[in-house]
Amino acid sequence: MFSEYKLSKAMILEVSGLDELMDNNPVNRDSVKIRERIVLPLITIQQFALQQLRTLDGDKQFEKQYRRLVMRCMFGIINAGSFTLGMEGRRIPIAGTTYAQRIDLLRELVLDDGAQQASREKTWETAFTAMVANARKGLEQVLIERFRYWVAPTRKDLPVEIVERATTALAWDGRVASSEFSYVAPAKARYLFCAMSEDMEDIDAVALLADGKRLIDNSPDWYPCLDVSAGEKEVVRFVVLRPTNKPVSVSILVLQAGQ
């Protein structure tokens, strides 16, 4: 089965003339990559629960919990595959499309290949640790490319640079945990204000503009971003908040689009 998968992939690339799968659809390709970050930990947890069920023998104390864990992970895996990532950065439900579990993982589960599973779990543990450590760096590049597309969809050479970096901590005031960051625009331009929570859990952001208007990103993610047009020396107040009293450090990035 795995050999058929590799052959199918090679034939698709040959027929399409692409160097990479979905190379002609970068938005959906990025959506799949983001989905992998969600699904791989779920599959690891699910695989652990399946292994425990196989080794229960006469001890049935936690059988119900393990079976529930398998099902709950399945819900998350299916749900993650039923969305794509739109140009505006929101997850969009797509009817009739669900990306299947990876064929190599399915093969291991079907064959009950314990040695291979143990090796893969160790590899995943190392890779997942590195992924968490490097998530911000990879996300920065995604945000740069996405912001470039928002500003000028047909200009891949449009300069976009990170002009400000900061770190802050959310403080609880009895109602909400928040922190405010002020930025003085050095020139009239489009700016992307981004916040990234260190614990990768949901935070929201509000941009308070010089003309009294406000922009809000309260989508369920850990890296809210706001596209702001600001004039020279205009002050933008960027507020990051979370409705729960859970301390977290937040990294703030400001991107500027060139001409």
QUIBELKA-V912465 format. One record per pair of residues at least 24 apart in sequence whose ideal C-beta (glycine too) atoms are under 6 Angstrom apart, sorted by the first residue. I is the first residue (numbers start at 1). J is the second residue. Records with the same first field share a line. If there is no record, write none. Layout:
I: J + J
This chain:
1: 107
2: 103 + 104 + 107
5: 103
28: 84
30: 85
31: 84 + 85
35: 80
38: 80
39: 77 + 80
42: 73 + 76 + 77
43: 105
44: 124
45: 73
46: 70 + 73
136: 196
143: 194
147: 192 + 255
151: 190 + 257
159: 258
160: 255 + 257
161: 256
162: 253 + 255
163: 254 + 256
164: 254
166: 252
167: 251
168: 250
169: 249
170: 242 + 248
172: 245
176: 241 + 243
177: 242
178: 239 + 241
179: 240
180: 237 + 239
181: 238 + 252
182: 235 + 237
183: 236 + 254
184: 235
185: 230 + 234
187: 232
188: 231 + 232
189: 256
190: 229 + 257
191: 228 + 230 + 254 + 256
192: 225 + 227 + 255
193: 226 + 228 + 238 + 254
194: 225 + 253
195: 224 + 240 + 250 + 252
196: 223 + 251
197: 222 + 248 + 250
198: 248 + 249
199: 248
203: 240 + 242
204: 241
205: 240
206: 239
207: 236 + 238
208: 237
210: 234
